[in-house]
Amino acid sequence: MMKQHLLAFKHYLILEMRRSQNTVTSYLLDLQKFQQFLETQDVHVVTDIEEAHIRLFLAELRQNGYAASSMSRMRSGLKQFFLYLMKEDILEENPLAHIQGPKKAKRLPKILTPKEVECIIKAPDTQTNHGIRDRAIFETMYAAGLRVSELTTLRLDELHLDLGLIQTVGKGGKLRILLIGEEAAFWVRKYLEEVRPLFQSTKQQDTTTVFLTERGKQFTRQGIWKNLKKYVVASGVKQEVSPHVLRHSFATHLLENGADLRLVQELLGHSDISTTEIYTHITRQHLQKIYRDTFPRAIEKE
């Protein structure tokens, strides 16, 4: 019974809720863990699930060292599942209704200095085909503040290089028009003219995706991450860098140079400005450092 409901829930998420494949996969993996736990409690039908079962499950996860963010995601998946069961009149009450989610500690995102970003972007050997492509990838990611999923699915018809613009569809199907600047546009053109035709001339061609592997396929998120890690090492940058760190750095550098918070919100595709406001804490630290380093009376007396 539980497996049947999970399968129906999957179809509901995809067809009615139009959730992304990543969200659907995460929810189902978490719900399968919950199902396995229920089996240890001799619970095999959803109508037998009680609040106590959920509390025991979450307590077990906590004991196994699950982070608050993972617990919050798990609770989100359970919430959506139970709401779906109530919508289908399978459950009369939500067993999760009185269980509060864990409080997540607010952590400032990691960022790079402009110099560190430049070192990473310039790390690919642009005397090679792979280097030209990877330079174009990193220039585009940073110049437009793209999520890695947006980069990997970027299509040729979304490029408007003569205008210095690209368009992308982000979370929630939201269309964004983004500036990429002359430097990024130059490397994307060079890649499209000199490299992409070579990568596309394989048996398995992708005729619409901008950035291709040497086999002519669309990049995976893991593939972009793996490439980035390689160039971070080559650049000499010491901190751990993910594609999202480039996006965080893009937003922070804009604010440090006087960009309006609402503009940054639009460029990042955040639906709620409170998500964008976390970057103001970083820029405040930056301003405080400048003040301490440059203003004579900010120096403590010895």
C-alpha positions in Angstrom: 0.0 0.0 0.0 2.8 2.5 0.9 4.6 1.8 -2.4 1.5 2.4 -4.4 0.9 5.8 -2.6 4.5 6.8 -3.2 4.2 6.1 -6.9 1.0 8.1 -7.1 2.6 10.9 -5.1 5.5 10.9 -7.6 3.1 11.4 -10.5 1.3 14.1 -8.5 4.6 16.1 -7.9 5.6 15.9 -11.6 2.2 16.4 -13.3 0.2 18.6 -11.0 2.8 20.4 -8.8 5.4 20.6 -11.6 8.2 20.1 -9.2 11.8 19.8 -10.6 13.3 16.3 -11.0 15.8 17.1 -8.3 13.0 17.9 -5.8 11.0 14.8 -6.7 14.0 12.6 -6.4 14.9 14.1 -3.0 11.4 13.7 -1.6 11.1 10.1 -2.7 14.5 9.1 -1.3 13.5 10.6 2.0 10.1 9.0 2.0 11.6 5.6 1.2 13.7 6.0 4.4 10.5 6.7 6.3 8.9 3.7 4.8 11.8 1.5 5.9 11.5 2.9 9.4 7.7 2.2 9.4 8.3 -1.4 8.5 10.5 -1.8 11.6 7.5 -0.5 13.6 5.2 -3.0 11.9 3.3 -0.2 10.1 2.5 -1.1 6.5 -0.5 1.1 5.5 -0.6 4.9 5.6 -3.8 5.1 7.6 -1.9 3.5 10.6 0.8 6.2 10.7 0.6 8.2 13.9 2.3 11.3 15.2 4.4 9.1 17.5 5.9 7.2 14.5 7.0 10.5 12.9 8.6 11.7 16.2 10.4 8.4 16.6 11.7 8.6 13.0 13.0 12.1 13.4 14.6 11.3 16.7 16.4 8.4 15.1 17.7 10.6 12.3 18.9 13.1 14.9 20.7 10.4 16.8 22.3 9.3 13.5 23.8 12.7 13.1 21.5 14.2 10.4 22.1 18.0 10.0 19.3 20.4 10.7 19.1 21.2 6.9 18.6 17.5 6.1 16.0 17.2 8.9 14.2 20.2 7.5 14.2 18.7 4.0 12.9 15.4 5.4 10.1 17.2 7.2 9.2 19.1 4.0 8.9 15.9 2.0 6.7 14.3 4.7 4.5 17.4 4.9 3.9 17.4 1.1 3.2 13.6 1.2 0.6 13.9 4.0 -1.1 16.9 2.4 -1.4 14.9 -0.8 -3.0 11.9 1.1 -5.5 14.3 2.7 -6.2 15.9 -0.7 -7.0 12.4 -2.0 -9.2 11.7 1.1 -6.9 8.8 2.1 -6.2 10.5 5.5 -8.6 12.5 7.5 -5.9 14.2 9.7 -2.3 15.2 9.1 -0.1 13.3 11.6 2.6 15.9 11.1 0.4 18.9 12.0 1.8 19.3 15.6 5.4 18.6 14.9 7.6 21.6 14.4 10.6 21.6 12.1 14.2 22.0 13.5 15.6 25.5 13.6 18.3 25.9 11.0 21.3 28.0 12.0 21.8 30.8 9.6 25.2 30.4 7.9 26.7 33.0 5.7 27.5 31.6 2.3 31.2 31.1 1.4 32.5 33.7 -1.1 35.6 34.4 -3.1 37.5 37.6 -3.5 37.4 39.1 -7.0 41.1 38.1 -7.4 40.3 34.5 -6.5 37.4 34.4 -9.0 39.8 35.7 -11.7 42.4 33.1 -10.9 39.9 30.2 -11.2 38.3 31.6 -14.4 41.7 32.0 -16.0 42.9 28.6 -14.9 41.8 26.6 -18.0 44.4 26.3 -20.8 42.8 28.2 -23.6 45.2 26.8 -26.1 43.1 23.6 -26.0 39.5 22.9 -27.0 38.6 21.8 -23.4 40.2 24.9 -22.0 38.2 27.3 -24.3 35.0 25.5 -23.4 35.7 25.6 -19.7 36.8 29.2 -19.7 33.4 30.0 -21.4 31.6 28.0 -18.8 33.1 29.8 -15.8 32.9 33.2 -17.4 29.2 32.7 -18.0 28.5 31.2 -14.5 30.1 34.1 -12.7 29.0 36.9 -15.1 25.3 35.9 -14.9 25.2 34.4 -11.4 23.7 31.2 -12.9 22.7 28.1 -10.9 24.6 25.1 -12.1 21.3 23.5 -13.3 20.6 26.7 -15.3 24.0 26.5 -16.9 23.8 22.8 -17.9 20.3 23.4 -19.5 21.2 26.7 -21.3 20.0 26.5 -24.9 21.4 28.1 -28.0 18.2 30.1 -28.6 18.6 31.6 -25.1 21.9 33.4 -26.1 21.7 37.0 -27.3 25.4 37.7 -27.4 25.2 40.8 -29.7 23.1 42.4 -26.9 25.3 40.9 -24.1 22.3 39.1 -22.8 21.2 35.5 -22.0 17.8 34.3 -20.8 17.2 31.3 -18.5 14.3 29.6 -16.8 15.0 29.1 -13.1 13.1 27.7 -10.1 9.4 27.8 -10.4 9.6 28.2 -14.2 10.6 31.9 -13.7 12.2 33.5 -16.8 15.2 35.8 -16.2 17.0 38.1 -18.6 20.7 38.4 -17.6 23.7 40.5 -18.6 26.9 38.6 -19.2 29.3 41.4 -20.4 31.9 41.6 -23.2 34.4 39.2 -21.6 32.0 36.3 -21.2 30.4 37.0 -24.6 33.8 36.8 -26.2 34.6 33.4 -24.8 31.2 32.0 -25.5 31.5 33.1 -29.1 35.0 31.6 -29.4 33.7 28.3 -27.9 30.6 28.2 -30.3 32.7 29.0 -33.4 35.8 26.9 -32.7 35.0 24.1 -30.3 31.3 23.2 -30.1 31.1 22.0 -33.7 33.9 19.5 -33.0 32.2 18.2 -29.9 28.9 18.0 -31.7 30.3 15.9 -34.6 29.8 12.7 -32.7 27.1 10.0 -33.0 25.1 11.2 -30.0 24.6 14.9 -30.9 22.8 17.5 -28.8 21.7 20.2 -31.1 20.2 22.7 -28.6 22.3 22.7 -25.4 25.1 25.3 -25.3 27.8 23.6 -23.3 28.7 20.0 -24.4 31.0 17.4 -23.2 33.6 16.0 -25.7 31.1 13.3 -26.5 28.5 15.8 -27.6 26.3 15.3 -24.5 24.8 17.8 -22.1 26.8 18.3 -19.0 25.6 16.9 -15.7 25.8 19.0 -12.5 28.4 16.6 -11.2 30.5 17.1 -14.4 30.6 20.8 -13.9 31.5 20.4 -10.2 34.3 18.0 -11.1 35.7 20.3 -13.7 35.6 23.3 -11.3 37.4 21.4 -8.5 40.2 20.6 -11.0 40.7 24.2 -11.9 40.4 25.4 -8.3 43.5 23.3 -7.5 45.3 24.5 -10.6 44.5 28.2 -9.6 46.1 27.9 -6.2 42.9 29.0 -4.4 42.9 27.3 -1.1 39.3 27.2 0.0 36.8 24.6 -1.2 34.8 26.0 -4.1 31.5 24.7 -5.6 29.5 26.2 -8.5 27.2 27.8 -5.9 30.2 29.7 -4.4 30.6 31.4 -7.7 27.0 32.4 -7.6 27.3 33.7 -4.0 30.4 35.6 -5.0 28.6 37.2 -8.0 25.9 38.5 -5.7 28.2 39.8 -3.0 30.5 41.6 -5.5 27.5 43.3 -7.0 26.4 44.6 -3.7 29.9 45.6 -2.6 30.1 47.8 -5.7 26.8 49.6 -5.1 24.1 47.4 -6.8 20.6 47.7 -5.4 19.3 44.8 -3.4 16.2 44.5 -5.5 18.3 44.3 -8.7 20.4 41.5 -7.2 17.2 39.7 -6.1 15.9 39.8 -9.8 19.3 38.7 -11.2 19.5 35.7 -8.8 15.8 34.8 -9.3 14.9 34.9 -5.6 11.2 35.0 -5.1 11.6 36.4 -1.6 14.0 39.3 -0.9 14.8 37.9 2.6 16.8 35.2 0.7 18.9 37.9 -0.9 19.3 39.9 2.3 21.8 37.4 3.6 24.4 38.9 1.3 24.0 42.3 3.0 25.6 40.8 6.1 28.7 39.8 4.0 29.0 43.3 2.5 28.6 44.9 5.9 31.6 42.8 7.0 33.5 44.0 3.9 32.7 47.6 4.7 33.8 47.2 8.3 37.1 45.8 7.1 37.7 48.7 4.7 36.9 51.1 7.5 39.3 49.5 9.9 42.0 49.3 7.3 41.7 52.8 5.9 40.3 55.1 8.6 43.1 56.2 11.0 40.8 56.7 14.0 39.4 53.1 13.7 42.8 51.7 14.8 42.7 50.7 18.5 45.1 52.6 20.8 48.0 50.5 22.0 
